[in-house]
Amino acid sequence: MMPGPLTKQEKAFFLLGCSFAVLLVVSNVIAGKIISVGGLFAPAAVLCYSLTFAATDTMAELWGKERTKFVVNVGFFVAVLSAVLIRLAIAVAPAPFWENQGAFELILGSNLRIVVASLTAYLVSQHHDIWAFTFWKNKTGSRHLWLRNNLSTGVSQLLDTFLFITLAFYGTGAPVLSMIAGQYVIKLVIAVADTPLVYALVYMIKPHLKLDPGQAFPANL
């Protein structure tokens, strides 16, 4: 028996999951550029990595923690795979007429310490975000989406920033505390600003979720 066409609910879940993976991979690729926002300095990755929390909060709100954890774990696999493939591309000898190997390595060749720090911070912060969002969801029920979205993301972003900066730069002479403070402020502003996005996604997707008769929404929290 051939499977039927995807339902709107399945399409929405796949789209969010794919968007999450793209945001994660792109954030790793562009992290080499340091940007200045209002006098604060941070990797360009904050612009899209912060949005991964909006995606997971939306998924946790609509489909519960188990499906969201699965997407986060898939994201980890995708991040590792992309890092390996980038390393492979760097290692392969360039064509004799191609003169940009040095720039290619400089932009994409993060050292092992930074890669490990990034993946560690990712796993801890994303799984904490799912746990915290679910915790506040159980406390608030169907009300105050903005509260659980911002409480879970705010603490998770702090964990992510602290772990990444500490593991990647402690002992190198870099101003670790000021880097943590600067990045966290930027991430926190983005987290608050993307709250309307979470509301919009939930509002658009929620009507397409299929529930059993008499079952409260969401189905698996």
Kinemage of the C-alpha trace (Angstrom):
@kinemage 1
@onewidth
@group {chain A} dominant
@subgroup {mainchain}
@vectorlist {calphas} color= white
{ca met a 1} P 0.000 0.000 0.000
{ca met a 2} L 1.418 3.328 -1.071
{ca pro a 3} L 1.444 6.074 1.557
{ca gly a 4} L -0.961 8.929 0.988
{ca pro a 5} L -0.052 12.573 0.495
{ca leu a 6} L 1.360 14.506 3.412
{ca thr a 7} L -1.155 16.158 5.682
{ca lys a 8} L -0.904 19.866 6.444
{ca gln a 9} L 0.240 18.944 9.950
{ca glu a 10} L 3.068 16.764 8.580
{ca lys a 11} L 4.092 19.460 6.104
{ca ala a 12} L 4.238 22.042 8.886
{ca phe a 13} L 6.353 19.769 11.093
{ca phe a 14} L 8.774 18.921 8.290
{ca leu a 15} L 9.054 22.579 7.297
{ca leu a 16} L 9.850 23.647 10.857
{ca gly a 17} L 12.314 20.789 11.291
{ca cys a 18} L 14.104 21.607 8.044
{ca ser a 19} L 14.165 25.312 8.897
{ca phe a 20} L 15.708 24.440 12.261
{ca ala a 21} L 18.448 22.383 10.596
{ca val a 22} L 19.180 25.129 8.035
{ca leu a 23} L 19.401 27.807 10.738
{ca leu a 24} L 21.776 25.612 12.726
{ca val a 25} L 24.104 24.792 9.822
{ca val a 26} L 24.153 28.368 8.506
{ca ser a 27} L 24.923 29.688 11.993
{ca asn a 28} L 27.970 27.413 12.143
{ca val a 29} L 29.123 28.576 8.700
{ca ile a 30} L 28.811 32.320 9.379
{ca ala a 31} L 30.116 32.202 12.950
{ca gly a 32} L 33.578 33.249 11.776
{ca lys a 33} L 32.481 36.851 11.245
{ca ile a 34} L 32.315 39.078 14.319
{ca ile a 35} L 29.604 41.721 14.111
{ca ser a 36} L 28.970 44.885 16.083
{ca val a 37} L 25.447 45.593 17.334
{ca gly a 38} L 25.011 48.740 19.402
{ca gly a 39} L 28.608 48.587 20.557
{ca leu a 40} L 28.336 44.898 21.518
{ca phe a 41} L 30.372 42.279 19.669
{ca ala a 42} L 29.234 38.773 18.770
{ca pro a 43} L 29.600 36.146 16.031
{ca ala a 44} L 27.250 36.680 13.092
{ca ala a 45} L 25.761 33.303 14.054
{ca val a 46} L 23.566 34.969 16.692
{ca leu a 47} L 21.374 36.351 13.908
{ca cys a 48} L 20.072 32.934 12.882
{ca tyr a 49} L 21.015 30.618 15.771
{ca ser a 50} L 18.738 32.567 18.110
{ca leu a 51} L 15.823 31.726 15.820
{ca thr a 52} L 16.347 27.991 16.417
{ca phe a 53} L 14.794 28.500 19.859
{ca ala a 54} L 11.699 30.029 18.266
{ca ala a 55} L 11.419 26.905 16.111
{ca thr a 56} L 11.805 24.456 19.004
{ca asp a 57} L 9.407 26.411 21.225
{ca thr a 58} L 6.807 26.304 18.448
{ca met a 59} L 7.305 22.567 18.015
{ca ala a 60} L 7.166 21.956 21.760
{ca glu a 61} L 3.934 23.960 21.972
{ca leu a 62} L 2.266 22.085 19.128
{ca trp a 63} L 3.750 18.574 19.168
{ca gly a 64} L 5.287 18.126 22.592
{ca lys a 65} L 8.749 17.452 23.908
{ca glu a 66} L 9.485 14.027 22.378
{ca arg a 67} L 9.143 15.147 18.758
{ca thr a 68} L 11.030 18.330 19.524
{ca lys a 69} L 13.883 16.386 21.153
{ca phe a 70} L 14.050 14.215 18.050
{ca val a 71} L 14.486 17.309 15.849
{ca val a 72} L 17.205 18.655 18.160
{ca asn a 73} L 19.057 15.324 18.022
{ca val a 74} L 18.752 15.252 14.233
{ca gly a 75} L 20.136 18.800 14.234
{ca phe a 76} L 23.168 17.576 16.183
{ca phe a 77} L 23.772 14.866 13.574
{ca val a 78} L 23.397 17.406 10.759
{ca ala a 79} L 25.829 19.799 12.465
{ca val a 80} L 28.443 17.060 12.885
{ca leu a 81} L 27.964 15.884 9.295
{ca ser a 82} L 28.337 19.414 7.921
{ca ala a 83} L 31.492 19.971 10.003
{ca val a 84} L 33.019 16.736 8.666
{ca leu a 85} L 32.150 17.597 5.055
{ca ile a 86} L 33.590 21.105 5.406
{ca arg a 87} L 36.799 19.627 6.841
{ca leu a 88} L 36.909 17.219 3.900
{ca ala a 89} L 36.461 20.070 1.418
{ca ile a 90} L 39.343 21.945 3.079
{ca ala a 91} L 41.609 18.892 3.047
{ca val a 92} L 41.136 18.036 -0.637
{ca ala a 93} L 43.840 19.606 -2.773
{ca pro a 94} L 42.625 22.700 -4.662
{ca ala a 95} L 42.814 23.010 -8.420
{ca pro a 96} L 46.142 24.569 -9.509
{ca phe a 97} L 44.392 27.646 -10.929
{ca trp a 98} L 42.269 28.266 -7.803
{ca glu a 99} L 43.986 30.774 -5.527
{ca asn a 100} L 41.508 31.119 -2.660
{ca gln a 101} L 42.455 28.130 -0.489
{ca gly a 102} L 43.781 30.351 2.287
{ca ala a 103} L 40.614 32.440 2.463
{ca phe a 104} L 38.494 29.286 2.279
{ca glu a 105} L 40.305 27.773 5.250
{ca leu a 106} L 40.242 31.040 7.194
{ca ile a 107} L 36.458 31.420 6.887
{ca leu a 108} L 35.344 27.800 7.229
{ca gly a 109} L 38.178 26.121 9.123
{ca ser a 110} L 37.113 26.470 12.748
{ca asn a 111} L 39.520 24.755 15.092
{ca leu a 112} L 38.504 21.601 16.934
{ca arg a 113} L 38.088 23.371 20.268
{ca ile a 114} L 35.504 25.776 18.866
{ca val a 115} L 33.610 22.961 17.117
{ca val a 116} L 33.455 20.908 20.329
{ca ala a 117} L 32.418 23.973 22.347
{ca ser a 118} L 29.666 24.788 19.854
{ca leu a 119} L 28.242 21.259 19.788
{ca thr a 120} L 28.379 20.913 23.585
{ca ala a 121} L 26.623 24.251 24.141
{ca tyr a 122} L 24.055 23.310 21.504
{ca leu a 123} L 23.092 19.992 23.095
{ca val a 124} L 22.869 21.347 26.637
{ca ser a 125} L 20.983 24.550 25.803
{ca gln a 126} L 18.523 23.059 23.321
{ca his a 127} L 17.558 20.140 25.560
{ca his a 128} L 17.231 22.530 28.496
{ca asp a 129} L 14.974 24.746 26.400
{ca ile a 130} L 12.651 21.836 25.646
{ca trp a 131} L 12.554 20.801 29.307
{ca ala a 132} L 11.966 24.354 30.538
{ca phe a 133} L 9.300 25.109 27.947
{ca thr a 134} L 7.440 21.912 28.856
{ca phe a 135} L 7.780 22.697 32.563
{ca trp a 136} L 6.212 26.139 32.122
{ca lys a 137} L 3.627 24.717 29.736
{ca asn a 138} L 2.470 22.354 32.460
{ca lys a 139} L 2.274 25.289 34.886
{ca thr a 140} L 0.436 27.713 32.586
{ca gly a 141} L -1.684 25.372 30.457
{ca ser a 142} L -2.882 26.983 27.248
{ca arg a 143} L -2.290 30.522 28.543
{ca his a 144} L 0.771 32.795 28.508
{ca leu a 145} L 2.685 31.382 25.553
{ca trp a 146} L 4.857 34.522 25.658
{ca leu a 147} L 5.884 33.712 29.220
{ca arg a 148} L 7.046 30.138 28.669
{ca asn a 149} L 8.646 31.127 25.366
{ca asn a 150} L 10.767 33.866 26.943
{ca leu a 151} L 11.504 32.147 30.260
{ca ser a 152} L 12.738 28.963 28.611
{ca thr a 153} L 14.667 30.735 25.871
{ca gly a 154} L 16.209 33.325 28.181
{ca val a 155} L 17.807 30.751 30.483
{ca ser a 156} L 18.729 28.422 27.611
{ca gln a 157} L 20.467 31.201 25.717
{ca leu a 158} L 22.436 32.059 28.864
{ca leu a 159} L 23.544 28.430 29.157
{ca asp a 160} L 24.476 28.329 25.482
{ca thr a 161} L 26.476 31.557 25.641
{ca phe a 162} L 28.268 30.710 28.883
{ca leu a 163} L 29.228 27.195 27.786
{ca phe a 164} L 30.341 28.150 24.297
{ca ile a 165} L 32.443 31.182 25.256
{ca thr a 166} L 33.985 29.442 28.273
{ca leu a 167} L 34.833 26.204 26.466
{ca ala a 168} L 36.045 27.956 23.315
{ca phe a 169} L 38.029 30.888 24.719
{ca tyr a 170} L 38.893 30.359 28.404
{ca gly a 171} L 42.650 30.574 28.876
{ca thr a 172} L 43.282 32.188 25.481
{ca gly a 173} L 43.484 35.738 26.808
{ca ala a 174} L 40.132 36.675 25.290
{ca pro a 175} L 37.802 38.849 27.439
{ca val a 176} L 35.519 35.950 28.317
{ca leu a 177} L 33.145 37.765 30.681
{ca ser a 178} L 32.567 40.712 28.373
{ca met a 179} L 32.055 38.355 25.423
{ca ile a 180} L 29.464 36.401 27.414
{ca ala a 181} L 27.651 39.576 28.436
{ca gly a 182} L 27.654 41.076 24.959
{ca gln a 183} L 26.427 37.962 23.184
{ca tyr a 184} L 23.777 37.260 25.776
{ca val a 185} L 22.282 40.736 25.549
{ca ile a 186} L 22.005 40.431 21.767
{ca lys a 187} L 20.489 36.950 21.997
{ca leu a 188} L 18.025 38.083 24.659
{ca val a 189} L 16.839 40.994 22.516
{ca ile a 190} L 16.307 38.642 19.571
{ca ala a 191} L 14.475 36.157 21.815
{ca val a 192} L 12.025 38.827 22.966
{ca ala a 193} L 11.628 40.179 19.439
{ca asp a 194} L 10.790 36.772 17.948
{ca thr a 195} L 7.874 36.168 20.351
{ca pro a 196} L 5.351 37.431 17.746
{ca leu a 197} L 6.859 34.928 15.293
{ca val a 198} L 6.158 32.055 17.698
{ca tyr a 199} L 2.583 33.278 18.139
{ca ala a 200} L 2.139 33.553 14.368
{ca leu a 201} L 3.460 30.046 13.725
{ca val a 202} L 1.268 28.515 16.446
{ca tyr a 203} L -1.768 30.435 15.157
{ca met a 204} L -1.207 29.245 11.575
{ca ile a 205} L -0.428 25.600 12.354
{ca lys a 206} L -2.742 24.845 15.280
{ca pro a 207} L -5.974 24.556 13.223
{ca his a 208} L -4.389 21.785 11.124
{ca leu a 209} L -3.528 19.523 14.071
{ca lys a 210} L -5.780 16.510 14.298
{ca leu a 211} L -6.945 15.651 17.813
{ca asp a 212} L -9.079 12.824 19.090
{ca pro a 213} L -12.681 13.835 19.873
{ca gly a 214} L -12.815 15.604 23.208
{ca gln a 215} L -9.047 15.743 23.561
{ca ala a 216} L -7.488 18.979 24.795
{ca phe a 217} L -4.799 20.711 22.778
{ca pro a 218} L -1.943 19.930 22.443
{ca ala a 219} L -2.120 16.166 22.051
{ca asn a 220} L 1.086 14.921 23.630
{ca leu a 221} L 2.088 17.244 26.461
